[in-house]
Amino acid sequence: MFESAELGHQIDKATYDAEVPGLREALLDAQMELAKLAKFPVIILIGGVDGAGRGETVNLLNEWMDPRYLQTHGMGDPSDEELDRPMMWRFWRALPPKGIIGIFLGSWYTWPILNRVAGRTKVAELDQSLERARRLEKMLSDEGALLIKFWMHLSQKRQKKRLKLLEKDPKTRWRVTERDWDRHKLYDRFRVINESVIRHTSTAEAPWSIVEGYDPHYRSLTVGRIILDAIRKRLEQAGERSTIIKAHPPLPSIDRLDILKTLDLSQKLANETFDIQLEKYQGRLAMLLRRPTFKNITVIALFEGNDAAGKGGAIRRITGALDARDYTIIAVAAPTEEERAQPYLWRFWRHIPRRGRVTIFDRSWYGRVLVERVEGFCPEPDWMRAYGEINDFEAQMVRHNIIVIKFWLSISKDEQFRRFKERENTGFKRFKITEEDWRNRDKWAQYEQAVCDMVDRTSTEVAPWTLVEANDKNFARIKILKTLCRQIEAAMKNKQD
């Protein structure tokens, strides 16, 4: 693969100087049209071997284009804050919004390659990393992003020559480090692994462009032309696409299990018993978070449920046992303009906590397969693929020792009606009831079907759903506290084992 890329391409300075002004002007025009349209972001990955001109290419693109609509990220060694989260967190929070070009010097491929070359991981682990990268790029592409991936290549002989030239010049000597020479000695091992990575991750939606990096004139013009062509083509396609989202009729249940109808909503807990158990399990939860072991654990608890099912009350019973410095509550509402300019999961990735913290989501990323599905806010292909994207998101968190605890609070339609009327007739509860809540009742069957499908497709071994019978608030709150304590204790035991 790389041998065929080493063809000795060169462009003389006169040709380069003649072509650059026109290319820069065309790139700026495309960039301005991209920003004005603001329908999709452009994500450019710059990878390759040391000495092949990766840094110079990034600097040149920043020189050629308007910095107002350009974001550049040098993804070096992860910081302590980044190591505290799943690997993809650092990339998710750096993604450009629609209308902006994001350049990544180093990417989600860098560390899997380096770890494999150094022998810290096995082939199977590299394959898993590549599969996660493919899924991420497929999701970004499905969300509308344009991905452009460059691999700057040099032969071993030319890499050595390039490093020596840089080292010889006092102005560029600082660019060559001892690490560069150490990697040069491992060139053959890098080449084999790099070829495998490129072969397995050059997909239809995100192909690699291999660019010979020895001649800076050839390298620069090639990269510029590829970026220009890709943006122009996508702009033409964006102008042809319809933005109208049509509501779809209810689909039959995926598995026809109707699991919500199997719940026994008549279960109750007397007030006296509730008070005793509330004190017991709040105390147990508080003591768990004070153990030294908890410093190495992260908890994400998310709450979904019928309107008026008691999510807020349940959350208050949890936080009543915790130190306010140890938890964060994320109340999820309709996405903001900033959030709509990003892929759907971006606004949830950004809230992943550090170790030793609890984050509670009052509604969550499941809105896409619930309210957005039922209300027709997104087309069927988007919410259908969301099941797999959500499972992947949660699996990445669990892989990073994050406990993902998911609660669905279920009440009957009659009980919801009673609570709605109670809220209307109680002054300090009126803010909890809206016209939208009453409208949602008209789609009770569609929401029930969507919930059954959601549980069926996203209750995984690593992140199962806990269905909570919530007609009786006492019963629901104690079940939730018990579940939290049990799952945190299990995670602590696993840590010790």
Stockholm file with secondary structure:
# STOCKHOLM 1.0

chainA/1-497         MFESAELGHQIDKATYDAEVPGLREALLDAQMELAKLAKFPVIILIGGVDGAGRGETVNLLNEWMDPRYLQTHGMGDPSDEELDRPMMWRFWRALPPKGIIGIFLGSWYTWPILNRVAGRTKVAELDQSLERARRLEKMLSDEGALLIKFWMHLSQKRQKKRLKLLEKDPKTRWRVTERDWDRHKLYDRFRVINESVIRHTSTAEAPWSIVEGYDPHYRSLTVGRIILDAIRKRLEQAGERSTIIKAHPPLPSIDRLDILKTLDLSQKLANETFDIQLEKYQGRLAMLLRRPTFKNITVIALFEGNDAAGKGGAIRRITGALDARDYTIIAVAAPTEEERAQPYLWRFWRHIPRRGRVTIFDRSWYGRVLVERVEGFCPEPDWMRAYGEINDFEAQMVRHNIIVIKFWLSISKDEQFRRFKERENTGFKRFKITEEDWRNRDKWAQYEQAVCDMVDRTSTEVAPWTLVEANDKNFARIKILKTLCRQIEAAMKNKQD
#=GR chainA/1-497 SS CHHHHCSCCCCCHHHHHHHHHHHHHHHHHHHHHHHHHCSCCEEEEEEECTTSSHHHHHHHHHHHSCGGGEEEEECCSCCHHHHTSCTTHHHHTTCCCTTCEEEEESCTTHHHHHHHHTTSSCHHHHHHHHHHHHHHHHHHHHTTCEEEEEEEECCHHHHHHHHHHHHHSTTTGGGCCHHHHHHHHTHHHHHHHHHHHHHHHCCSSSCEEEEECSSHHHHHHHHHHHHHHHHHHHHHHHHHSCCCCCCCCCCCCSSCCCGGGGSCTTCCCCHHHHHHHHHHHHHHHHHHHHSGGGGGCEEEEEEEESTTSSHHHHHHHHHTTSCGGGEEEEECCSCCHHHHTSCTTHHHHTTCCCTTCEEEEESCGGGGGTHHHHTTSSCHHHHHHHHHHHHHHHHHHHHTTEEEEEEEEECCHHHHHHHHHHHHHCGGGGGGCCHHHHHHHTTHHHHHHHHHHHHHHHCCSSSCEEEEECSSHHHHHHHHHHHHHHHHHHHHHHHHC
#=GC SS_cons         CHHHHCSCCCCCHHHHHHHHHHHHHHHHHHHHHHHHHCSCCEEEEEEECTTSSHHHHHHHHHHHSCGGGEEEEECCSCCHHHHTSCTTHHHHTTCCCTTCEEEEESCTTHHHHHHHHTTSSCHHHHHHHHHHHHHHHHHHHHTTCEEEEEEEECCHHHHHHHHHHHHHSTTTGGGCCHHHHHHHHTHHHHHHHHHHHHHHHCCSSSCEEEEECSSHHHHHHHHHHHHHHHHHHHHHHHHHSCCCCCCCCCCCCSSCCCGGGGSCTTCCCCHHHHHHHHHHHHHHHHHHHHSGGGGGCEEEEEEEESTTSSHHHHHHHHHTTSCGGGEEEEECCSCCHHHHTSCTTHHHHTTCCCTTCEEEEESCGGGGGTHHHHTTSSCHHHHHHHHHHHHHHHHHHHHTTEEEEEEEEECCHHHHHHHHHHHHHCGGGGGGCCHHHHHHHTTHHHHHHHHHHHHHHHCCSSSCEEEEECSSHHHHHHHHHHHHHHHHHHHHHHHHC
//
